[in-house]
Amino acid sequence: MKFTHYDLGHLSGGETVEIELSGNAANVRLMDSSDFQNYRSGRRHHYYGGLAQRSPVRLHVPHSGHWHVTVDLMGLRGSVRSGIRIVPGPLPAIREAPLSSVPSLVQGAGGHPGLAPEDDDQREFDVFISHASEDKDDVVRPLAVALQGSGLAVWYDEFELRIGDSLRRKIDKGLAKSRFGVVVLSQAFLGKGWPNYELDGLVTRAVTGEQILLPVWHKISKQEVMAYSPSLADKLARSTSTHTVQEIAEEIVQVIKGQP
């Protein structure tokens, strides 16, 4: 299959990709790195765009990450030439923090100034996602968005952590309040501190039967996982080398919604 490929590198959510076409209608796709690899290999993939019959084509970047654009004539006749440019998104609106948000001016627990009230968040989650930050763009963020879009309550750091939060306390609460644990295992994950701290908690809860562990392998072999943790290598897992992120998300949703 012949296609024109534009590697756009890292783009921020809200930017617009503008594609100029001349000569013929064409199929235009905006994809993240995982879906582009699947597209290039002829596998199932997801994209933004479609059949473009007018020029220019403007596609909005849904979230920050590494993005690709392809132009092809699959199912079409003729020829087409293309060009591309990135249109920056608007600057964020200026917001002034209200005085009530300044800790030193807030009456906290027991009426003492400067003390924040106790965290009374009693939410429970369907799934906790443990990962390395290097895998956010290609796998973890699209996976978290897909799971959340399917109606699951997802503990994912970008959804839950705010500036000033206690990292350990928030993670511990997320681990304790989640029915399932998804761990995205990769080379980056194996050498990280916080992901391993989370994994210890997930494994402990899985061993005691309090939680079900669902591994996802990303650019890592079974031999590498076995060298790191034989017990993890023994679990049935899904790999991004054989499944798209969307396919993995759909299967996780089926497993979670099938449990009482």
C-alpha positions as CSV (number, residue, x, y, z in Angstrom):
1,M,0.0,0.0,0.0
2,K,1.4,3.4,-1.0
3,F,0.8,6.4,1.2
4,T,2.3,9.7,2.1
5,H,3.5,9.9,5.7
6,Y,4.0,13.0,7.8
7,D,5.7,12.5,11.2
8,L,4.4,15.4,13.2
9,G,6.3,14.7,16.4
10,H,4.9,15.9,19.7
11,L,1.8,18.0,19.4
12,S,-0.3,19.6,22.1
13,G,-4.0,19.0,22.5
14,G,-6.0,21.8,20.9
15,E,-3.6,22.3,18.0
16,T,-4.9,21.9,14.4
17,V,-3.3,20.0,11.6
18,E,-4.1,21.5,8.2
19,I,-3.6,19.3,5.1
20,E,-3.6,20.8,1.6
21,L,-4.6,18.5,-1.2
22,S,-4.5,19.0,-4.9
23,G,-5.4,16.7,-7.8
24,N,-7.9,14.3,-6.3
25,A,-9.9,13.2,-3.3
26,A,-7.9,11.2,-0.8
27,N,-8.1,9.3,2.5
28,V,-6.6,11.4,5.3
29,R,-5.8,10.0,8.7
30,L,-4.5,11.5,11.9
31,M,-3.2,8.8,14.2
32,D,-1.1,8.3,17.3
33,S,2.1,6.2,17.2
34,S,0.4,3.0,18.1
35,D,-2.3,3.3,15.6
36,F,0.1,4.4,12.9
37,Q,2.2,1.3,13.4
38,N,-0.9,-0.8,13.0
39,Y,-2.0,1.1,9.9
40,R,1.4,0.6,8.3
41,S,1.3,-3.1,9.1
42,G,-2.2,-3.5,7.7
43,R,-3.8,-4.2,11.0
44,R,-6.9,-2.7,12.6
45,H,-6.4,0.9,13.7
46,H,-8.2,4.0,14.8
47,Y,-7.9,7.4,13.3
48,Y,-9.3,10.9,13.0
49,G,-10.3,12.0,9.5
50,G,-11.6,10.1,6.6
51,L,-12.3,10.6,2.9
52,A,-11.4,14.2,2.1
53,Q,-13.1,15.7,-1.0
54,R,-12.3,19.3,-0.3
55,S,-9.1,21.1,0.6
56,P,-7.8,22.1,3.0
57,V,-8.6,19.4,5.6
58,R,-8.4,20.6,9.2
59,L,-8.1,17.9,11.9
60,H,-8.0,18.9,15.6
61,V,-5.5,17.2,17.9
62,P,-7.5,15.6,20.7
63,H,-4.8,15.4,23.3
64,S,-1.0,15.9,23.6
65,G,1.2,13.1,22.2
66,H,3.2,11.9,19.2
67,W,1.0,12.2,16.1
68,H,1.2,11.1,12.5
69,V,-0.7,12.0,9.3
70,T,-1.1,9.7,6.3
71,V,-2.6,10.5,2.9
72,D,-3.5,7.6,0.6
73,L,-5.7,6.7,-2.4
74,M,-6.9,3.3,-1.1
75,G,-10.1,2.5,-3.1
76,L,-9.7,5.7,-5.2
77,R,-8.2,6.4,-8.6
78,G,-6.0,9.2,-9.8
79,S,-3.2,11.0,-8.1
80,V,-2.9,13.5,-5.3
81,R,-0.3,15.9,-3.9
82,S,-0.3,17.1,-0.4
83,G,1.2,19.6,2.0
84,I,0.8,20.1,5.7
85,R,1.1,22.8,8.4
86,I,0.3,23.0,12.2
87,V,-2.0,25.7,13.4
88,P,-1.3,26.5,17.1
89,G,-4.2,26.3,19.5
90,P,-5.4,29.3,21.6
91,L,-3.7,30.2,24.8
92,P,-5.4,29.1,28.0
93,A,-7.8,31.7,29.5
94,I,-6.4,33.8,32.3
95,R,-7.9,32.8,35.6
96,E,-7.2,34.4,38.9
97,A,-7.4,32.1,42.0
98,P,-10.2,33.1,44.4
99,L,-9.0,34.1,47.9
100,S,-10.8,31.1,49.3
101,S,-8.3,28.9,47.6
102,V,-5.3,30.4,49.4
103,P,-4.6,27.9,52.3
104,S,-3.4,30.6,54.8
105,L,-6.8,32.3,54.5
106,V,-9.0,29.2,54.9
107,Q,-10.4,28.0,58.2
108,G,-9.6,24.3,58.3
109,A,-10.4,21.5,60.6
110,G,-10.9,22.6,64.2
111,G,-11.1,26.2,63.2
112,H,-7.3,26.6,62.8
113,P,-6.2,28.9,60.0
114,G,-4.1,27.3,57.3
115,L,-5.2,23.7,57.9
116,A,-6.8,21.9,55.0
117,P,-9.9,19.8,55.8
118,E,-9.5,16.0,55.9
119,D,-9.8,14.2,52.6
120,D,-13.3,12.7,52.7
121,D,-13.2,11.3,49.2
122,Q,-15.0,7.9,49.5
123,R,-15.2,7.1,45.8
124,E,-14.5,3.6,44.6
125,F,-12.9,2.8,41.2
126,D,-13.4,-0.1,38.7
127,V,-9.7,0.0,37.7
128,F,-6.4,1.4,38.8
129,I,-3.8,1.9,36.0
130,S,-0.1,1.5,36.9
131,H,2.4,2.7,34.3
132,A,5.7,4.5,33.5
133,S,5.4,8.1,32.4
134,E,7.3,7.3,29.1
135,D,4.3,5.2,28.0
136,K,1.6,7.8,28.5
137,D,1.3,9.1,25.0
138,D,1.4,5.9,23.0
139,V,-0.6,3.6,25.3
140,V,-1.7,4.7,28.8
141,R,-3.6,8.0,28.1
142,P,-5.6,6.5,25.1
143,L,-6.3,3.4,27.2
144,A,-7.5,5.5,30.2
145,V,-9.7,7.7,28.0
146,A,-11.2,4.6,26.3
147,L,-11.9,2.9,29.6
148,Q,-13.5,6.0,31.0
149,G,-15.5,6.5,27.9
150,S,-16.9,3.1,28.3
151,G,-18.4,4.1,31.7
152,L,-15.7,2.7,34.0
153,A,-14.5,4.6,37.0
154,V,-10.8,4.9,36.3
155,W,-7.9,5.8,38.7
156,Y,-5.3,7.3,36.4
157,D,-2.9,9.9,37.7
158,E,-3.8,12.6,35.2
159,F,-7.4,12.2,36.2
160,E,-6.8,12.2,40.0
161,L,-3.6,14.0,41.0
162,R,-3.6,17.7,41.6
163,I,-0.8,20.0,42.6
164,G,-0.1,19.7,46.3
165,D,-1.5,16.2,46.7
166,S,0.3,13.6,48.7
167,L,1.5,11.2,46.0
168,R,1.8,8.2,48.3
169,R,-1.5,8.8,50.0
170,K,-3.4,9.3,46.8
171,I,-1.9,6.2,45.2
172,D,-2.6,4.1,48.3
173,K,-6.2,5.2,48.3
174,G,-6.6,4.5,44.6
175,L,-5.1,1.0,45.1
176,A,-7.3,0.2,48.0
177,K,-10.5,1.5,46.3
178,S,-10.0,-0.3,42.9
179,R,-11.5,-3.7,42.0
180,F,-9.1,-4.3,39.1
181,G,-5.5,-3.3,38.5
182,V,-4.1,-2.8,35.0
183,V,-0.3,-2.7,34.9
184,V,1.4,-1.5,31.6
185,L,4.7,-3.4,31.7
186,S,7.5,-2.0,29.5
187,Q,11.3,-1.4,29.7
188,A,10.6,2.0,31.2
189,F,8.4,0.5,33.9
190,L,10.9,-2.0,35.1
191,G,13.4,0.6,36.2
192,K,11.0,3.1,37.9
193,G,10.4,3.6,41.6
194,W,6.7,4.7,41.8
195,P,5.4,2.1,39.2
196,N,7.1,-0.7,41.2
197,Y,5.6,0.7,44.5
198,E,2.2,0.5,42.8
199,L,2.9,-2.9,41.4
200,D,3.7,-4.2,44.9
201,G,0.4,-3.0,46.1
202,L,-1.5,-4.5,43.1
203,V,0.2,-7.9,43.5
204,T,-0.5,-8.0,47.2
205,R,-4.2,-7.3,46.7
206,A,-4.3,-9.9,43.8
207,V,-2.7,-12.6,46.0
208,T,-5.2,-11.9,48.8
209,G,-8.1,-12.0,46.3
210,E,-9.1,-8.4,46.9
211,Q,-8.3,-7.4,43.3
212,I,-7.8,-8.9,39.9
213,L,-4.6,-8.0,38.0
214,L,-4.7,-7.4,34.3
215,P,-1.2,-7.0,32.7
216,V,-0.6,-5.2,29.4
217,W,2.8,-5.6,27.7
218,H,4.2,-2.8,25.7
219,K,7.4,-3.3,23.6
220,I,8.6,-6.0,26.0
221,S,9.0,-9.8,25.5
222,K,7.8,-12.6,27.8
223,Q,11.4,-13.5,28.5
224,E,12.0,-10.0,29.8
225,V,8.9,-10.1,32.0
226,M,9.8,-13.5,33.3
227,A,13.3,-12.3,34.3
228,Y,11.6,-9.4,36.2
229,S,8.7,-11.3,37.8
230,P,7.9,-15.0,37.0
231,S,4.5,-14.6,38.6
232,L,3.6,-11.8,36.3
233,A,4.8,-13.7,33.2
234,D,2.5,-16.5,34.1
235,K,-0.6,-14.3,33.9
236,L,-2.6,-14.0,30.7
237,A,-1.7,-10.6,29.2
238,R,-2.4,-8.5,26.1
239,S,0.5,-7.0,24.1
240,T,0.4,-3.8,22.1
241,S,2.4,-5.6,19.4
242,T,-0.6,-7.8,18.6
243,H,-3.6,-5.7,19.7
244,T,-4.5,-2.1,19.3
245,V,-5.0,0.1,22.4
246,Q,-8.7,0.2,21.6
247,E,-9.0,-3.6,21.3
248,I,-7.2,-4.0,24.7
249,A,-9.6,-1.4,26.2
250,E,-12.6,-3.2,24.9
251,E,-11.5,-6.5,26.3
252,I,-10.7,-5.0,29.7
253,V,-14.2,-3.5,29.7
254,Q,-15.8,-6.9,28.9
255,V,-13.8,-8.5,31.8
256,I,-14.7,-5.8,34.3
257,K,-18.3,-5.5,33.4
258,G,-18.7,-9.3,33.5
259,Q,-17.6,-9.4,37.1
260,P,-20.3,-8.9,39.9
